[in-house]
Amino acid sequence: MSMQPPTLSIDIQALEAEIVKTLRTIYDPEIPVNIYDLGLIYKIIVKETGDVKIEMTLTTPACPVAQSFPGRVEGEIRGVEGVNEVEVELVWEPSWTQDNMTEAARLQLGLI
């Protein structure tokens, strides 16, 4: 009888839920809504290794935090238990619009 070493198994869905929870604690500096509900997060990819890739945008390319914000997001996600490597890519296509926002965010901003 051979014994195989235990394999590390990551619950990808649970880890993604924790990442979303963390993203909801990060606020756009100009709008009082978190970046997840604001619709700035386009894609979250979580691999079984715990590596995470996030594609995000900003409300405008002229955003004053365009240079520093992805690094801030990366740092916050790196602090989530179970996350290994983090890559945050800033993308501009498709352009962000208010349609990206959750209904709750639009309600919070008085857009509904």
C-alpha positions, 0 to 999 in steps of 0.5 A: 500500500503506497501512501501519497503525500497530501495535496493542497486543495483550494476551494476556489469558490470560497477564495473568490468569495473572500476576494470579492468581500475584500474588494468591497472594502476598497472605495473609489476615492471620488465616489462613495461606492466600493470598487466591486459594486461600482463595476470597476472589476471586470474579471477575477481569475483564481487558480488552484495554486492560489494565484489570482488575476484581476482585470479592472478599470477606472471610471476614467483614464484621467483618474488621479489614482490611475498609477497607484490604485492597481497596486493598492488593490493588489496589496489588499488581495495579497492579504486574503488568506489562501492567496498566493500571487496576485496580478492586477491588470488595468484595462480600458476596454470596454470603457466603464459606464454607469451600467456597470454598477450594481443596482445597490450602487446606483440606488446609493448614488441616487441614480435610481 
